[in-house]
């Protein structure tokens, strides 16, 4: 009753080996590996609101933002090391902090940090306008809340993943032009640095 039809013949007889490419045959695009600023702002605003409903004081909110950032920092470190083909484990404080202010900062914010300075046993990373502080509007009665503790947590998480335990705090310069991330390393890290430099 039903006859099986022959497969269709190509219309262009001059190139029978050439096949038609479908969308499934095309390579996947890698994309720009960037998140839009509005998406980041919305997500960060939701993180702040989520924690704000579960705390009593603003230092508690800063602590929660730092903890969230620390979890992000652990994963960002793995991502940056995975992407870098020439990666090696850093043993010196200065090279690890340069890695943070360049590679990690570019991955997160699309640019390098403004500057990195050392004062005695503390290191300071300067940023003129942290992304998370740009679109957060604080109430009139809120004066001492630093949403940049999220980035401080990211720095701490990256350092922790790289075996450089440290505490990271946030301060402002006197003219309020720069946010300063103050990194204080554990004694064990400083002693290890002294051993390396011998």
C-alpha positions as CSV (number, residue, x, y, z in Angstrom):
1,X,0.0,0.0,0.0
2,X,2.5,2.6,1.1
3,X,5.7,2.8,-0.8
4,X,8.9,3.9,0.9
5,X,10.1,7.1,-0.7
6,X,13.7,7.5,-1.7
7,X,15.8,10.0,0.3
8,X,15.8,13.4,-1.2
9,X,18.7,14.2,-3.5
10,X,20.8,17.3,-2.9
11,X,19.8,20.2,-5.3
12,X,23.4,21.3,-5.7
13,X,25.0,18.4,-7.6
14,X,28.4,20.1,-7.8
15,X,29.2,19.6,-4.1
16,X,27.5,16.5,-2.8
17,X,29.8,16.2,0.2
18,X,28.8,19.6,1.6
19,X,26.0,19.3,4.2
20,X,23.7,21.9,5.6
21,X,24.8,23.2,9.0
22,X,22.0,23.3,11.6
23,X,22.1,25.2,14.8
24,X,23.1,22.0,16.6
25,X,26.2,21.7,14.5
26,X,27.5,25.2,15.4
27,X,30.0,25.6,18.3
28,X,28.8,26.9,21.6
29,X,29.7,30.5,22.2
30,X,31.7,31.2,25.3
31,X,30.0,34.5,26.0
32,X,31.5,37.6,27.6
33,X,31.7,36.0,31.1
34,X,30.2,39.1,32.6
35,X,27.1,39.8,34.7
36,X,25.1,42.9,34.0
37,X,25.4,45.7,36.5
38,X,21.7,45.8,37.1
39,X,21.6,42.0,37.8
40,X,24.4,42.4,40.4
41,X,22.8,45.4,42.0
42,X,19.4,43.6,42.3
43,X,21.0,40.4,43.7
44,X,23.2,42.3,46.2
45,X,20.2,44.4,47.3
46,X,18.3,41.2,47.9
47,X,21.2,39.8,50.0
48,X,21.2,43.0,52.1
49,X,17.4,42.9,52.6
50,X,17.5,39.2,53.5
51,X,20.1,39.7,56.2
52,X,18.6,42.9,57.4
53,X,15.4,41.1,58.4
54,X,17.4,38.7,60.5
55,X,19.7,40.9,62.5
56,X,19.4,43.5,65.3
57,X,22.4,45.7,64.8
58,X,24.4,47.0,61.9
59,X,27.6,45.4,62.9
60,X,25.7,42.1,62.7
61,X,24.7,43.0,59.2
62,X,28.3,43.7,58.3
63,X,29.3,40.4,59.7
64,X,26.7,38.5,57.7
65,X,27.8,40.4,54.5
66,X,31.4,39.4,55.3
67,X,30.4,35.7,55.7
68,X,28.5,35.7,52.4
69,X,31.5,37.3,50.7
70,X,33.8,34.8,52.2
71,X,31.8,31.9,50.7
72,X,32.0,33.8,47.3
73,X,35.8,34.3,47.8
74,X,36.4,30.6,48.3
75,X,34.7,29.8,45.0
76,X,36.2,32.8,43.1
77,X,39.7,31.6,44.0
78,X,39.0,28.1,42.6
79,X,37.6,29.7,39.4
80,X,40.5,32.0,38.9
81,X,43.1,29.3,39.5
82,X,41.2,26.9,37.1
83,X,41.0,29.6,34.4
84,X,44.7,30.5,34.6
85,X,46.8,28.0,32.6
86,X,50.0,29.2,34.2
87,X,48.8,29.2,37.8
88,X,51.0,28.1,40.6
89,X,50.6,28.3,44.3
90,X,51.8,31.6,45.7
91,X,53.9,31.5,48.9
92,X,54.6,35.2,49.4
93,X,52.1,37.7,50.8
94,X,52.9,40.4,48.2
95,X,52.3,38.0,45.2
96,X,49.1,36.7,46.7
97,X,47.7,40.2,47.3
98,X,48.8,41.2,43.8
99,X,46.8,38.2,42.5
100,X,43.8,39.5,44.4
101,X,44.0,43.1,43.3
102,X,44.5,42.1,39.7
103,X,43.1,38.7,38.7
104,X,40.3,38.4,41.3
105,X,39.3,42.1,41.0
106,X,39.1,41.8,37.2
107,X,37.0,38.7,37.5
108,X,34.6,40.3,39.9
109,X,34.6,44.0,39.0
110,X,36.1,44.1,35.5
111,X,39.1,46.3,36.6
112,X,42.0,46.2,38.9
113,X,41.9,47.7,42.4
114,X,43.1,51.3,42.6
115,X,46.1,50.6,44.8
116,X,47.8,48.3,47.2
117,X,49.9,49.6,50.1
118,X,51.8,48.2,53.0
119,X,52.1,49.8,56.5
120,X,54.2,47.7,59.0
121,X,52.4,44.3,59.1
122,X,49.1,45.5,57.6
123,X,48.3,45.7,53.9
124,X,45.7,48.1,52.5
125,X,43.7,47.8,49.3
126,X,42.2,51.1,48.1
127,X,39.1,51.2,46.0
128,X,37.5,54.5,45.0
129,X,33.9,53.4,44.4
130,X,33.2,49.8,45.4
131,X,30.5,48.4,43.3
132,X,28.3,47.2,46.2
133,X,28.2,50.7,47.7
134,X,27.3,52.4,44.5
135,X,23.6,51.7,44.4
136,X,22.8,51.0,48.1
137,X,20.8,53.9,49.6
138,X,21.0,54.0,53.3
139,X,18.4,55.6,55.5
140,X,19.0,59.0,57.2
141,X,19.7,57.4,60.6
142,X,22.2,54.9,59.2
143,X,25.7,56.4,59.2
144,X,28.2,53.7,60.0
145,X,27.1,50.8,57.8
146,X,29.7,49.6,55.3
147,X,28.2,47.3,52.6
148,X,31.8,46.8,51.4
149,X,32.2,44.2,54.1
150,X,31.0,41.9,51.3
151,X,34.2,42.5,49.4
152,X,36.2,42.2,52.6
153,X,34.7,38.8,53.0
154,X,35.6,37.9,49.4
155,X,39.2,39.0,50.1
156,X,39.3,36.9,53.3
157,X,37.8,33.9,51.5
158,X,40.4,34.0,48.7
159,X,43.2,34.3,51.3
160,X,41.8,31.5,53.3
161,X,41.6,29.2,50.2
162,X,45.2,30.1,49.4
163,X,46.3,29.2,53.0
164,X,46.9,32.8,54.0
165,X,44.6,33.2,57.1
166,X,43.9,36.9,57.8
167,X,41.3,39.3,59.1
168,X,40.0,42.0,56.8
169,X,38.3,45.1,57.9
170,X,36.8,48.1,56.1
171,X,37.7,51.8,56.6
172,X,37.2,55.0,54.8
173,X,39.8,57.6,54.0
174,X,39.4,60.9,55.8
175,X,38.1,62.7,52.7
176,X,35.6,59.7,52.1
177,X,37.2,59.3,48.6
178,X,38.4,55.8,49.0
179,X,37.2,52.6,50.7
180,X,40.2,50.8,52.3
181,X,40.3,47.1,52.9
182,X,42.8,46.6,55.8
183,X,44.3,43.1,55.7
184,X,46.0,41.8,58.9
185,X,47.6,38.4,58.5
186,X,47.8,35.7,61.2
187,X,51.2,35.4,63.0
188,X,51.7,32.0,61.3
189,X,51.6,33.7,57.9
190,X,54.1,36.4,58.9
191,X,56.5,33.8,60.4
192,X,56.2,31.7,57.2
193,X,57.1,34.8,55.1
194,X,60.2,35.4,57.3
195,X,61.3,31.8,56.7
196,X,60.9,32.2,53.0
197,X,62.9,35.4,52.9
198,X,65.8,33.9,54.8
